[in-house]
Amino acid sequence: MDQFKITVDQTDAHRLEDLTNKRNALQNLILISQNNPLVRNEELYQKFLKDYECTLTGLDRQCDSLREKYGLDASCDLYIDFQTGIVTKYS
């Protein structure tokens, strides 16, 4: 397996961490809204979906920006340690 590590600056690491945390929170809110009729509010549910879509787009753009900035192949998987900024690439 082809593997190497690079370090991104803390600004990039924090942006990715923020977007990842927001994506995870929205996934949980959507799951709760879908599966619990007591908390189902269609307007709020649609807002969660819209925010989720925007967050995924932002996360994809940030990842694409990092791939370009650091010369990473678009077909590889990236894993980041948000505390250290170390990105591990697996082909």
N, C-alpha and C positions, 0 to 999 in steps of 0.2 A: 504494500500500500504506500503510495506516494504521500508523504506528510512533511510539512514544515510549519514554522511559526514565525509570525511577524508581530510587531507591537504597533498599535495605532495610538494616536494622541488621546489624551483624556477627554477632550471635547467630543471626538468621534465616539469614544466608548460610552460616554454619558448619554449622547443622543440615542444610540442604539439601545441602551438600557432603558431609557425613558419610553421609547416606542415599544419595546418588548413588554415592559410592565403594563403599559396601557392596553396593548393587544390582549395580554393574558386577563386583565381585569374585565375588559369588554367581553371576552369569550365566556367568562364566568357569569356576567350579568345576563348575557343572551341565553345561556343554558338555564339559568334560574327562571328567566321570564318565559321561556318556551315550555318548561316542565312544571310550572306551578300556577294553576289558574287563580290562586288567591292573590298573587302579585302581578298578574298579567295586566299590563296597561299598554294597549296597542300603540299609542302615540310615543310612549317612552321606549317601547320595544323597537319601533322603527328608527328612533333616534340612536339607539344602541347599534343597530345594523349599519346606519349611515356612518356613525363615528368609527365603527369597526372597519368598514371599507376604506375610509380615509386613512386610518391608522396603518392598515396593510399596505396601502399605496405609499405612504410615507416611509414605512420600514423597507419596502422594496427599493425605493429611490435611494435611501441612505445606504443600503447594502450595495446597490449598483455604483454609487459614488465611491464607496470604499474599494470596491473591486477595481474601478478605474484608477483611483488615486494610488493604490498599492500594487497594481498590475496583477490582479488575481483573475484566474480563469472563471468565467461565468458559470461553467458547468460543475464546479466543485462545491462541496459543502463547507461552510465556515462555522466555527465554534469560537465564541469570544468569552474571555474572563473579564467581566466588566470592571473588576477592581484593579487589575494589572494592565488591561488593554491588550493582552496577548491574544492574538487570533491564530487558531490552528486551522489549517486547510487540509481537508481530506479529498483526494481525487476519486 
